[in-house]
Amino acid sequence: MNTLDSLFLAAEVLHANYTVADHLINAGLHYGPGILLTAGLTVAWRTWQRARGWHHDRADRRHYTAVAFRLNRVADQADTVLDQCEEELLEQLEALYNAPAHASKEDR
């Protein structure tokens, strides 16, 4: 892109801005300032709604990422437990079952 192209692009942007300003002035003269105020408030309200939605979406993504991370950790721990041989796993489960917190009332 050379200097001449940059100059033409700048002229097009300037023309677009003046066209938008011209349309706003014409609308204000034709419809009155109330319609411009209403349009401005509507645009501001929609922008606020969209920004609030983006904020909530971001919070939801953080929450879902945290939940997925925890589930992944649980799955990894389950894989390490299930990778043990069957005898070791049964010994650990029997030790947990016979622990005092899980013992029956007669054993206490």
Residue frames relative to the residue before (quaternion, step in Angstrom):
aa qw qx qy qz dx dy dz
M 1.0000 0.0000 0.0000 0.0000 0.00 0.00 0.00
N 0.1877 -0.8113 0.5459 0.0926 3.55 -0.61 1.08
T 0.7533 -0.4085 0.2763 0.4352 3.54 -1.30 0.02
L 0.6447 0.5275 -0.3274 0.4460 3.57 1.00 -0.78
D 0.6370 0.5092 -0.3241 0.4794 3.59 1.02 -0.78
S 0.6371 0.5233 -0.3244 0.4637 3.59 0.98 -0.81
L 0.6433 0.5225 -0.3161 0.4617 3.56 1.01 -0.80
F 0.6640 0.4898 -0.3034 0.4766 3.60 0.96 -0.85
L 0.6417 0.5168 -0.3228 0.4657 3.59 1.00 -0.80
A 0.6483 0.5055 -0.3175 0.4726 3.59 0.97 -0.81
A 0.6419 0.5149 -0.3273 0.4644 3.60 1.01 -0.74
E 0.6462 0.5124 -0.3219 0.4652 3.60 1.02 -0.77
V 0.6454 0.5073 -0.3180 0.4744 3.59 0.98 -0.80
L 0.6507 0.5101 -0.3105 0.4689 3.57 0.96 -0.85
H 0.6499 0.5112 -0.3097 0.4695 3.57 0.99 -0.84
A 0.6395 0.5181 -0.3258 0.4654 3.60 1.00 -0.80
N 0.6524 0.5079 -0.3207 0.4622 3.60 0.96 -0.83
Y 0.6692 0.4812 -0.3072 0.4757 3.59 0.93 -0.84
T 0.6189 0.5336 -0.3481 0.4594 3.60 1.07 -0.65
V 0.6497 0.4989 -0.3165 0.4784 3.59 0.94 -0.83
A 0.6592 0.4952 -0.3106 0.4730 3.59 0.91 -0.87
D 0.6360 0.5285 -0.3248 0.4589 3.59 1.00 -0.79
H 0.6604 0.4946 -0.3084 0.4734 3.59 0.96 -0.83
L 0.6430 0.5133 -0.3306 0.4625 3.61 0.99 -0.75
I 0.6509 0.5015 -0.3199 0.4717 3.59 0.97 -0.80
N 0.6551 0.5057 -0.3121 0.4665 3.59 0.95 -0.85
A 0.6514 0.5000 -0.3208 0.4720 3.60 0.98 -0.81
G 0.6492 0.5174 -0.3215 0.4554 3.57 0.99 -0.81
L 0.6796 0.4744 -0.2945 0.4757 3.59 0.99 -0.77
H 0.7025 0.4710 -0.2744 0.4575 3.57 1.01 -0.80
Y 0.8011 0.2973 -0.1437 0.4992 3.60 0.80 -1.00
G 0.5161 -0.6251 0.4350 0.3919 3.58 1.13 -0.43
P 0.6449 -0.5622 0.3565 0.3753 3.54 -1.22 0.39
G 0.5539 0.6335 -0.3968 0.3666 3.62 1.14 -0.44
I 0.6737 0.4864 -0.3081 0.4632 3.57 0.93 -0.83
L 0.6342 0.5160 -0.3358 0.4677 3.60 1.06 -0.66
L 0.6316 0.5167 -0.3250 0.4780 3.56 1.07 -0.77
T 0.6499 0.5111 -0.3122 0.4678 3.58 0.97 -0.86
A 0.6578 0.4992 -0.3085 0.4721 3.58 0.94 -0.86
G 0.6526 0.5154 -0.3130 0.4588 3.58 0.97 -0.81
L 0.6605 0.4928 -0.3038 0.4781 3.57 0.99 -0.84
T 0.6319 0.5282 -0.3314 0.4603 3.58 1.03 -0.76
V 0.6558 0.4967 -0.3087 0.4774 3.58 0.94 -0.87
A 0.6562 0.5044 -0.3164 0.4635 3.59 0.94 -0.83
W 0.6562 0.5107 -0.3118 0.4598 3.60 0.95 -0.86
R 0.6676 0.4900 -0.3044 0.4708 3.61 0.92 -0.88
T 0.6301 0.5216 -0.3370 0.4662 3.59 1.02 -0.73
W 0.6480 0.5113 -0.3122 0.4702 3.56 0.99 -0.83
Q 0.6399 0.5239 -0.3225 0.4604 3.60 0.97 -0.87
R 0.6744 0.4934 -0.2992 0.4607 3.56 0.89 -0.91
A 0.6495 0.5050 -0.3206 0.4694 3.61 0.95 -0.81
R 0.6439 0.5094 -0.3213 0.4719 3.58 1.00 -0.78
G 0.6393 0.5236 -0.3158 0.4663 3.57 1.04 -0.78
W 0.6374 0.5135 -0.3247 0.4739 3.57 1.02 -0.78
H 0.6367 0.5271 -0.3296 0.4562 3.56 1.02 -0.81
H 0.6787 0.4770 -0.2940 0.4747 3.60 0.91 -0.89
D 0.6266 0.5294 -0.3422 0.4582 3.59 1.01 -0.73
R 0.6464 0.5133 -0.3183 0.4662 3.54 1.01 -0.80
A 0.6478 0.5041 -0.3185 0.4741 3.59 0.98 -0.82
D 0.6420 0.5151 -0.3236 0.4666 3.59 1.00 -0.80
R 0.6458 0.5126 -0.3277 0.4613 3.58 0.96 -0.82
R 0.6298 0.5205 -0.3373 0.4675 3.60 1.01 -0.74
H 0.6572 0.5076 -0.3100 0.4629 3.57 0.94 -0.90
Y 0.6881 0.4761 -0.2923 0.4630 3.59 0.82 -0.96
T 0.6224 0.5271 -0.3439 0.4652 3.59 1.07 -0.67
A 0.6510 0.5067 -0.3173 0.4678 3.58 0.97 -0.83
V 0.6502 0.5036 -0.3179 0.4717 3.61 0.95 -0.84
A 0.6578 0.5035 -0.3135 0.4643 3.59 0.92 -0.87
F 0.6307 0.5278 -0.3346 0.4601 3.59 1.02 -0.74
R 0.6652 0.4917 -0.3093 0.4691 3.58 0.93 -0.88
L 0.6554 0.5019 -0.3190 0.4655 3.60 0.96 -0.81
N 0.6248 0.5299 -0.3340 0.4661 3.56 1.07 -0.69
R 0.6430 0.5084 -0.3215 0.4740 3.58 1.01 -0.78
V 0.6396 0.5132 -0.3258 0.4705 3.59 0.99 -0.80
A 0.6556 0.5055 -0.3139 0.4649 3.57 0.96 -0.84
D 0.6390 0.5148 -0.3297 0.4669 3.60 1.01 -0.75
Q 0.6557 0.4964 -0.3144 0.4742 3.58 0.98 -0.81
A 0.6376 0.5153 -0.3278 0.4696 3.58 1.02 -0.74
D 0.6321 0.5269 -0.3326 0.4607 3.58 1.03 -0.75
T 0.6617 0.4921 -0.3236 0.4639 3.60 0.94 -0.80
V 0.6412 0.5034 -0.3315 0.4750 3.59 1.02 -0.69
L 0.7133 0.4545 -0.2670 0.4619 3.58 0.86 -0.90
D 0.6000 0.5619 -0.3660 0.4362 3.61 1.20 -0.33
Q 0.5312 0.6091 -0.4217 0.4111 3.59 1.23 -0.25
C 0.5537 -0.5835 0.4493 0.3887 3.54 -1.19 0.38
E 0.6819 -0.5456 0.3117 0.3745 3.53 -1.19 0.60
E 0.6455 0.5340 -0.3346 0.4316 3.61 0.98 -0.79
E 0.6561 0.5008 -0.3126 0.4701 3.60 0.95 -0.87
L 0.6473 0.5218 -0.3173 0.4562 3.56 0.98 -0.82
L 0.6668 0.4904 -0.3041 0.4717 3.59 0.94 -0.86
E 0.6281 0.5285 -0.3397 0.4591 3.60 1.03 -0.71
Q 0.6646 0.4946 -0.3070 0.4684 3.57 0.94 -0.85
L 0.6627 0.4988 -0.3114 0.4637 3.60 0.94 -0.82
E 0.6469 0.5007 -0.3220 0.4766 3.60 1.01 -0.75
A 0.6338 0.5172 -0.3339 0.4683 3.59 1.03 -0.73
L 0.6553 0.4885 -0.3176 0.4808 3.58 0.99 -0.74
Y 0.6575 0.5122 -0.3174 0.4523 3.59 0.96 -0.80
N 0.7305 0.4192 -0.2348 0.4853 3.58 0.99 -0.81
A 0.4175 0.7007 -0.4795 0.3238 3.60 1.20 0.07
P 0.6406 -0.5698 0.3468 0.3804 3.62 -1.09 0.64
A 0.6309 0.5397 -0.3563 0.4286 3.63 0.98 -0.65
H 0.7618 0.3502 -0.1913 0.5103 3.59 1.09 -0.61
A 0.4418 0.7052 -0.4567 0.3145 3.56 1.22 0.06
S 0.5393 -0.6189 0.4527 0.3482 3.57 -1.11 0.56
K 0.6806 -0.5110 0.3348 0.4045 3.59 -1.27 0.31
E 0.6272 0.5429 -0.3541 0.4318 3.61 1.04 -0.60
D 0.6727 0.5039 -0.3008 0.4507 3.58 1.08 -0.74
R 0.6220 0.5720 -0.3508 0.4035 3.63 1.11 -0.34
